[in-house]
């Protein structure tokens, strides 16, 4: 059995390639947060407490657009609800852990860490395999917090012509590559994307993120049931 440190370092190494687009993503968040009126302390507090890049960007977009607190909270909750699915998937590998370890791991269970560590957990049955998820998640945490801090410092000093905004969709496209192999997944992605895009200017209270997410879930349910009936 590999030592705890080796498994931890393995998690760091495996997740590192996914950290490349996270760097400009964190910088963008830090810059945008200050730009829309949040203080440096509030910005860092958001990254420490929420620790979810996509939901934090959504929060900034809705806040700057004048959305109500209810819509902002609901949208952030809807975006972060995917972590419930992550937890449900990895829970079978962590059932023997103490509660304190489950709480620590749940904090680090973000997109990149899940994408990398879920495969490792399925292929390895060592008792200490969860250290891979801790290593991957801790790496994401350090990169996100440090780049957020740098974004706060740099602020408007980062010229717009650098085009750093490309990093936001690029991060999630990298995670979605495997999903494009399944036809149902592609349909769900396209449907929810179209609803969010078309509804941006027409859905009241800036609730397009919530409506798009619910539409995607509905499409997934219908398509899954249809496929099962035809089998």
C-alpha positions as a LaTeX table, in Angstrom:
\begin{tabular}{lrrr}
\hline
Residue & $x$ (\AA) & $y$ (\AA) & $z$ (\AA) \\
\hline
Unk1 & 0.00 & 0.00 & 0.00 \\
Unk2 & 1.29 & 3.46 & $-0.88$ \\
Unk3 & 2.00 & 5.87 & 1.97 \\
Unk4 & $-0.41$ & 8.72 & 2.74 \\
Unk5 & 2.13 & 11.24 & 1.48 \\
Unk6 & 2.61 & 9.44 & $-1.85$ \\
Unk7 & $-1.15$ & 9.29 & $-2.47$ \\
Unk8 & $-1.46$ & 12.97 & $-1.47$ \\
Unk9 & 1.33 & 13.95 & $-3.89$ \\
Unk10 & $-0.26$ & 11.80 & $-6.59$ \\
Unk11 & $-3.42$ & 13.90 & $-6.25$ \\
Unk12 & $-1.40$ & 17.10 & $-6.62$ \\
Unk13 & 0.38 & 15.82 & $-9.73$ \\
Unk14 & $-2.80$ & 14.50 & $-11.38$ \\
Unk15 & $-4.80$ & 17.71 & $-10.91$ \\
Unk16 & $-1.99$ & 20.12 & $-11.83$ \\
Unk17 & $-2.72$ & 20.24 & $-15.61$ \\
Unk18 & $-6.28$ & 21.40 & $-14.84$ \\
Unk19 & $-4.90$ & 24.29 & $-12.79$ \\
Unk20 & $-3.52$ & 26.09 & $-15.85$ \\
Unk21 & $-6.84$ & 27.71 & $-16.88$ \\
Unk22 & $-7.80$ & 28.24 & $-13.22$ \\
Unk23 & $-5.03$ & 30.83 & $-12.81$ \\
Unk24 & $-6.53$ & 33.45 & $-15.15$ \\
Unk25 & $-10.00$ & 32.41 & $-13.92$ \\
Unk26 & $-9.04$ & 33.36 & $-10.35$ \\
Unk27 & $-7.43$ & 36.60 & $-11.53$ \\
Unk28 & $-10.63$ & 37.49 & $-13.39$ \\
Unk29 & $-12.73$ & 36.87 & $-10.32$ \\
Unk30 & $-10.51$ & 39.04 & $-8.12$ \\
Unk31 & $-10.54$ & 41.88 & $-10.63$ \\
Unk32 & $-14.29$ & 41.70 & $-11.35$ \\
Unk33 & $-15.22$ & 41.49 & $-7.67$ \\
Unk34 & $-13.42$ & 44.72 & $-6.86$ \\
Unk35 & $-14.80$ & 46.31 & $-10.02$ \\
Unk36 & $-18.45$ & 45.66 & $-9.06$ \\
Unk37 & $-17.99$ & 47.08 & $-5.58$ \\
Unk38 & $-16.86$ & 44.30 & $-3.24$ \\
Unk39 & $-14.05$ & 45.10 & $-0.80$ \\
Unk40 & $-10.82$ & 43.05 & $-0.77$ \\
Unk41 & $-11.92$ & 41.44 & 2.52 \\
Unk42 & $-15.34$ & 40.53 & 1.11 \\
Unk43 & $-13.75$ & 39.15 & $-2.04$ \\
Unk44 & $-11.35$ & 36.89 & $-0.14$ \\
Unk45 & $-14.12$ & 35.89 & 2.26 \\
Unk46 & $-16.26$ & 34.77 & $-0.68$ \\
Unk47 & $-13.45$ & 32.62 & $-2.06$ \\
Unk48 & $-12.77$ & 31.10 & 1.34 \\
Unk49 & $-16.40$ & 30.36 & 2.22 \\
Unk50 & $-18.07$ & 29.63 & $-1.13$ \\
Unk51 & $-14.95$ & 28.23 & $-2.83$ \\
Unk52 & $-16.73$ & 27.66 & $-6.13$ \\
Unk53 & $-15.47$ & 29.53 & $-9.17$ \\
Unk54 & $-18.56$ & 29.18 & $-11.35$ \\
Unk55 & $-21.01$ & 30.17 & $-8.61$ \\
Unk56 & $-18.83$ & 33.11 & $-7.57$ \\
Unk57 & $-18.75$ & 34.42 & $-11.15$ \\
Unk58 & $-22.54$ & 33.97 & $-11.38$ \\
Unk59 & $-22.91$ & 35.89 & $-8.12$ \\
Unk60 & $-20.87$ & 38.80 & $-9.52$ \\
Unk61 & $-22.82$ & 38.84 & $-12.79$ \\
Unk62 & $-26.19$ & 38.86 & $-11.05$ \\
Unk63 & $-25.06$ & 41.41 & $-8.45$ \\
Unk64 & $-23.75$ & 43.78 & $-11.10$ \\
Unk65 & $-26.97$ & 43.30 & $-13.08$ \\
Unk66 & $-29.11$ & 44.38 & $-10.14$ \\
Unk67 & $-30.68$ & 41.00 & $-9.37$ \\
Unk68 & $-32.47$ & 40.57 & $-6.05$ \\
Unk69 & $-30.87$ & 38.76 & $-3.11$ \\
Unk70 & $-33.33$ & 35.88 & $-3.49$ \\
Unk71 & $-32.39$ & 35.33 & $-7.14$ \\
Unk72 & $-28.67$ & 35.57 & $-6.36$ \\
Unk73 & $-28.86$ & 33.07 & $-3.50$ \\
Unk74 & $-31.07$ & 30.71 & $-5.52$ \\
Unk75 & $-28.80$ & 30.87 & $-8.57$ \\
Unk76 & $-25.63$ & 30.28 & $-6.56$ \\
Unk77 & $-27.34$ & 27.37 & $-4.81$ \\
Unk78 & $-28.48$ & 25.93 & $-8.13$ \\
Unk79 & $-25.00$ & 26.17 & $-9.63$ \\
Unk80 & $-23.40$ & 24.61 & $-6.56$ \\
Unk81 & $-26.01$ & 21.85 & $-6.31$ \\
Unk82 & $-23.83$ & 19.71 & $-8.57$ \\
Unk83 & $-21.60$ & 19.15 & $-5.54$ \\
Unk84 & $-24.42$ & 17.11 & $-4.00$ \\
Unk85 & $-24.03$ & 14.71 & $-6.92$ \\
Unk86 & $-20.25$ & 14.66 & $-6.49$ \\
Unk87 & $-20.69$ & 13.79 & $-2.83$ \\
Unk88 & $-23.17$ & 11.05 & $-3.59$ \\
Unk89 & $-20.79$ & 9.46 & $-6.11$ \\
Unk90 & $-17.66$ & 9.46 & $-3.91$ \\
Unk91 & $-19.51$ & 8.61 & $-0.68$ \\
Unk92 & $-19.28$ & 4.87 & $-1.43$ \\
Unk93 & $-15.49$ & 5.18 & $-1.30$ \\
Unk94 & $-15.45$ & 7.15 & 1.97 \\
Unk95 & $-18.02$ & 5.30 & 4.07 \\
Unk96 & $-15.42$ & 4.09 & 6.60 \\
Unk97 & $-14.01$ & 7.55 & 7.34 \\
Unk98 & $-14.65$ & 9.55 & 10.49 \\
Unk99 & $-17.03$ & 12.50 & 10.28 \\
Unk100 & $-14.24$ & 15.08 & 10.58 \\
Unk101 & $-12.51$ & 13.66 & 7.49 \\
Unk102 & $-15.76$ & 13.61 & 5.55 \\
Unk103 & $-16.29$ & 17.31 & 6.37 \\
Unk104 & $-12.75$ & 18.19 & 5.27 \\
Unk105 & $-13.06$ & 16.26 & 2.03 \\
Unk106 & $-16.49$ & 17.74 & 1.25 \\
Unk107 & $-14.95$ & 21.23 & 1.40 \\
Unk108 & $-12.31$ & 20.26 & $-1.17$ \\
Unk109 & $-14.75$ & 18.39 & $-3.45$ \\
Unk110 & $-14.82$ & 20.82 & $-6.38$ \\
Unk111 & $-15.02$ & 20.19 & $-10.13$ \\
Unk112 & $-11.37$ & 19.58 & $-10.93$ \\
Unk113 & $-10.68$ & 17.51 & $-7.81$ \\
Unk114 & $-13.74$ & 15.36 & $-8.44$ \\
Unk115 & $-12.93$ & 14.84 & $-12.12$ \\
Unk116 & $-9.44$ & 13.57 & $-11.27$ \\
Unk117 & $-9.96$ & 11.76 & $-7.97$ \\
Unk118 & $-13.17$ & 9.95 & $-8.85$ \\
Unk119 & $-11.27$ & 7.88 & $-11.41$ \\
Unk120 & $-8.49$ & 7.20 & $-8.91$ \\
Unk121 & $-10.94$ & 6.13 & $-6.20$ \\
Unk122 & $-12.63$ & 3.68 & $-8.58$ \\
Unk123 & $-9.35$ & 2.09 & $-9.68$ \\
Unk124 & $-7.64$ & 1.90 & $-6.29$ \\
Unk125 & $-8.98$ & 0.14 & $-3.21$ \\
Unk126 & $-6.31$ & 1.10 & $-0.68$ \\
Unk127 & $-7.69$ & 2.32 & 2.63 \\
Unk128 & $-5.87$ & 5.66 & 2.34 \\
Unk129 & $-6.95$ & 6.40 & $-1.25$ \\
Unk130 & $-8.97$ & 9.41 & $-0.10$ \\
Unk131 & $-5.67$ & 11.30 & 0.39 \\
Unk132 & $-5.65$ & 11.62 & $-3.41$ \\
Unk133 & $-8.82$ & 13.73 & $-3.21$ \\
Unk134 & $-7.37$ & 15.79 & $-0.35$ \\
Unk135 & $-4.21$ & 16.45 & $-2.38$ \\
Unk136 & $-6.13$ & 17.42 & $-5.51$ \\
Unk137 & $-8.61$ & 19.58 & $-3.60$ \\
Unk138 & $-5.92$ & 21.32 & $-1.53$ \\
Unk139 & $-4.07$ & 22.17 & $-4.74$ \\
Unk140 & $-7.22$ & 23.73 & $-6.19$ \\
Unk141 & $-7.74$ & 25.65 & $-2.95$ \\
Unk142 & $-4.22$ & 27.12 & $-2.91$ \\
Unk143 & $-4.35$ & 28.12 & $-6.58$ \\
Unk144 & $-7.83$ & 29.67 & $-6.28$ \\
Unk145 & $-7.10$ & 31.66 & $-3.11$ \\
Unk146 & $-3.71$ & 32.92 & $-4.31$ \\
Unk147 & $-4.97$ & 33.96 & $-7.76$ \\
Unk148 & $-8.00$ & 35.66 & $-6.22$ \\
Unk149 & $-5.62$ & 37.62 & $-3.98$ \\
Unk150 & $-3.43$ & 38.52 & $-6.97$ \\
Unk151 & $-6.53$ & 39.63 & $-8.89$ \\
Unk152 & $-7.46$ & 41.95 & $-6.03$ \\
Unk153 & $-3.97$ & 43.47 & $-6.05$ \\
Unk154 & $-3.66$ & 43.79 & $-9.80$ \\
Unk155 & $-7.21$ & 45.07 & $-10.32$ \\
Unk156 & $-7.48$ & 47.37 & $-13.28$ \\
Unk157 & $-3.75$ & 46.97 & $-13.97$ \\
Unk158 & $-4.58$ & 43.90 & $-16.08$ \\
Unk159 & $-5.26$ & 45.22 & $-19.61$ \\
Unk160 & $-8.48$ & 44.06 & $-21.26$ \\
Unk161 & $-6.62$ & 43.23 & $-24.48$ \\
Unk162 & $-5.13$ & 40.18 & $-22.77$ \\
Unk163 & $-8.50$ & 38.51 & $-23.24$ \\
Unk164 & $-8.37$ & 36.61 & $-19.94$ \\
Unk165 & $-12.13$ & 36.06 & $-20.03$ \\
Unk166 & $-11.57$ & 33.04 & $-22.29$ \\
Unk167 & $-10.39$ & 31.09 & $-19.24$ \\
Unk168 & $-13.84$ & 30.91 & $-17.65$ \\
Unk169 & $-15.51$ & 28.75 & $-20.33$ \\
Unk170 & $-12.23$ & 26.98 & $-21.07$ \\
Unk171 & $-12.03$ & 25.60 & $-17.53$ \\
Unk172 & $-15.45$ & 23.99 & $-17.79$ \\
Unk173 & $-14.99$ & 22.84 & $-21.39$ \\
Unk174 & $-11.94$ & 20.88 & $-20.22$ \\
Unk175 & $-14.12$ & 19.12 & $-17.66$ \\
Unk176 & $-16.90$ & 18.45 & $-20.18$ \\
Unk177 & $-14.76$ & 16.77 & $-22.84$ \\
Unk178 & $-15.64$ & 13.24 & $-21.73$ \\
Unk179 & $-19.35$ & 14.11 & $-21.57$ \\
Unk180 & $-19.39$ & 14.94 & $-25.28$ \\
Unk181 & $-18.92$ & 11.24 & $-26.01$ \\
Unk182 & $-22.52$ & 10.50 & $-25.01$ \\
Unk183 & $-25.35$ & 11.76 & $-27.20$ \\
Unk184 & $-27.71$ & 12.39 & $-24.27$ \\
Unk185 & $-25.10$ & 14.52 & $-22.51$ \\
Unk186 & $-24.60$ & 16.61 & $-25.64$ \\
Unk187 & $-28.34$ & 17.23 & $-25.97$ \\
Unk188 & $-28.63$ & 18.29 & $-22.30$ \\
Unk189 & $-25.63$ & 20.63 & $-22.63$ \\
Unk190 & $-27.00$ & 22.22 & $-25.80$ \\
Unk191 & $-30.53$ & 22.62 & $-24.39$ \\
Unk192 & $-29.46$ & 24.21 & $-21.11$ \\
Unk193 & $-26.92$ & 26.41 & $-22.92$ \\
Unk194 & $-29.53$ & 27.69 & $-25.36$ \\
Unk195 & $-32.03$ & 28.42 & $-22.59$ \\
Unk196 & $-29.40$ & 30.37 & $-20.63$ \\
Unk197 & $-28.28$ & 32.31 & $-23.70$ \\
Unk198 & $-31.74$ & 33.13 & $-25.04$ \\
Unk199 & $-33.17$ & 33.77 & $-21.60$ \\
Unk200 & $-30.42$ & 36.15 & $-20.48$ \\
Unk201 & $-32.37$ & 39.20 & $-21.65$ \\
Unk202 & $-35.91$ & 37.85 & $-21.40$ \\
Unk203 & $-36.25$ & 35.78 & $-18.21$ \\
Unk204 & $-37.29$ & 38.13 & $-15.39$ \\
Unk205 & $-35.29$ & 38.74 & $-12.20$ \\
Unk206 & $-32.10$ & 37.51 & $-13.93$ \\
Unk207 & $-33.16$ & 33.94 & $-13.14$ \\
Unk208 & $-31.82$ & 32.51 & $-16.41$ \\
Unk209 & $-29.24$ & 30.31 & $-14.60$ \\
Unk210 & $-31.94$ & 28.65 & $-12.51$ \\
Unk211 & $-34.29$ & 28.13 & $-15.47$ \\
Unk212 & $-31.46$ & 26.76 & $-17.64$ \\
Unk213 & $-30.39$ & 24.31 & $-14.94$ \\
Unk214 & $-33.93$ & 23.06 & $-14.36$ \\
Unk215 & $-34.50$ & 22.74 & $-18.11$ \\
Unk216 & $-31.32$ & 20.69 & $-18.44$ \\
Unk217 & $-32.42$ & 18.37 & $-15.62$ \\
Unk218 & $-35.84$ & 17.95 & $-17.21$ \\
Unk219 & $-34.29$ & 17.17 & $-20.59$ \\
Unk220 & $-31.95$ & 14.63 & $-19.00$ \\
Unk221 & $-34.84$ & 12.91 & $-17.22$ \\
Unk222 & $-36.97$ & 12.70 & $-20.37$ \\
Unk223 & $-34.11$ & 11.44 & $-22.55$ \\
Unk224 & $-33.00$ & 8.87 & $-19.98$ \\
Unk225 & $-36.51$ & 7.45 & $-19.60$ \\
Unk226 & $-36.97$ & 7.37 & $-23.37$ \\
Unk227 & $-33.74$ & 5.44 & $-23.89$ \\
Unk228 & $-34.64$ & 2.92 & $-21.15$ \\
Unk229 & $-38.07$ & 2.31 & $-22.71$ \\
Unk230 & $-36.52$ & 1.59 & $-26.09$ \\
Unk231 & $-33.95$ & $-0.86$ & $-24.72$ \\
\hline
\end{tabular}
